[in-house]
Amino acid sequence: MTLETPSVNGRRKRNWRAGRNPQKGFALVEKMFYYYHRIRQAVEIARAEQGYYQSGGRTGGGSSNHAFISDPTATIAMKHYQPLGKVIINADRINEEVIVHPEKWLTIVEQTFMHFDDEELVSEILHRRFFENEPMATSCIELGLTYGKYYKLRDIGIDYALKCAIQLGVIKVFE
């Protein structure tokens, strides 16, 4: 679908800016880096509460045409084995935010830091920016970088994390 706008002389021109969505992948990955500690804490709480508030339950029986099985220990173990679908975290700008596939996002952030060794500037910049909330100017002065080099290194790290997110299926390239 292309959007067209009428022009003065009657011909129609394509309005490319009106039809494009802003880049959501890069900003989403950056947001998950910012929220990493909150996501990890929410996942730990959700895992701890899985067996506490929920009984083991039962499976089968009724209209499912399977035998009724009541094994609370096995049911809770299976719930712990399956990845969490969503967690809710307290966000800065809004009260609550739902994070879908939180354990995959934790894996993406951790894999990014493992990929770039501790000695590399990329991991240092990502750590300072997202975990310590250090201003860019401070990081540039302490590391002896120009603003352009700082953004280039940040983009390399976030781009790798974006590729990891695409590989894990958290972000779709096309729908």
N, C-alpha and C positions, 0 to 999 in steps of 0.2 A: 504494500500500500504506500503510495507516495502522496504527500499532501501538496496541493497546488493552490496558489494564490493568484487572484486576477491582477493583471498589471494595467497600466494606464492605457496602453494601445490595444487592449483586448486579448493579447496573447496571455497564456497562462505560464507562470514560472513555478518551478518546484521550490518548495520551501523546505530545505533539508533540515534546518535547525528545529522546526516545529515537530518533526517526526522522530527525532532522535531522543533516546532516553539518556540521561547522564550515566557515566560509567559507574555501575553499582558494584562491580567485583572488587576493584581496588579499594574503594572506601569501606566496603564490608569487611575486607581482610584487615584493614587498619583498625577498624572498630573492635574486631575480635582480639587483636593484640592488646588494645587498651583494656579490654574486659577480661583478659586471661585469668587473673587471680580471682576475680569474682565468679567466673565460670567454674574454675576448679573447686572453689569453696561450695558452690551450689551443687556440683556433681557429688562431692563428698557427703553433703547433707542428704541429698536425694538417695544415695546408695545406703546410707546409714538408716534412713527411715523406711526403706523398702520392706523390711520384715517386721518393723515395729508397728506400723499403723495398719498393715494389711495382713490378714490371716493367710495361711498357706493356700486356702481355697481348694477347689476341686475342679477336675477337668472331666469332660465327657458327659455321657448320660443325656437324657432328654432328647431333643430333636437332632442332635449331632450324629446319631447312629454309632456312637463309640461307647465303649464300656465306661461306667462311672469309676473314676479313680480318685481316691482321697489320700494324697501324700503331701502334707504341708511342707516337709523339708525339701522334697524334690521340686515342688512348685516355686518355692522361694529361691532355691538355687538357680532355677531356670530364669527367674526374673533378674537375678544378679548377673547372670551370664549375658543376657540380651542388652544391647546398647540402649541408653536412655534416648527417648525421642525428643524431649524438650526439658528445659529448666527455665525458671524465672529468676532474673537477677535484678538488683536495684541498680538503676542506671543514674548517671549524673544529671542529664538534662530532663529526663522523664522519670516518673516514679518507678516503673517496672518495665522490663523488656524481656520478651520471650526469645530464648536462644534455641534454635532447632539444631539437632545433632551436636550437642555440646562436647561429647567425647571426641568426635572427629575434629572439632576446632582446637581442642587441647593438643591433639596429635599433630595438627598442622603447625601450630606455634612451636611445639617442642622439636619437631623435625626441622623446622627452619633454623633454630638455634644449633641443632646438631650438625646441620649441613655446613653452616659457616662457623668455623672453629672460633674458640674464645679469643685467639690472637688476631683475628681479622677485624677490620674496622666496621664491616657490615653488622656483625653481631653486637659490637660495642655501641653503634649508633642506634640499632633497634632497641637494645636494652635501655639506653639512656632516654630515648624518646618515649617509649611505651611503658616501661616499668618504673622509671624514676621521674617521669614527666619533666625532664630537664629542657629548658628552652634551647632552641636551635643555636642561638648566638653563643650561649655558654659552651655547648658541645663543640662548636666550630673553633672557639678560642682555645679550649683545653686540648683539642686533638690537632690543632693546626690545619684546619680545613677551610676551604672556601665554601660559600653557600651552595654553589653549583655542585661541588664534589659531595657535599653532605646529602643533597637531594638525590644525586645519582646513586650513592651507596644505599640510601633508604629505599629507593625504587628497586634496586637489585634484590634486596631482601624481601620486600613486599611482593615483587613479581614472582619470586621463587615460591612464596607461601600461596600466592594465587594459583600457580600451577599445581601445587599440592592439593589445594581445595578442589580444583577441577578434576584431578585424578581420583580423589576420594568421592566425588559425586556431590559435594556440598554446593558447588556453584555449577550451573549449566552454561555451556557455551552458547547453545541455541535451544529453542523450545519447539 
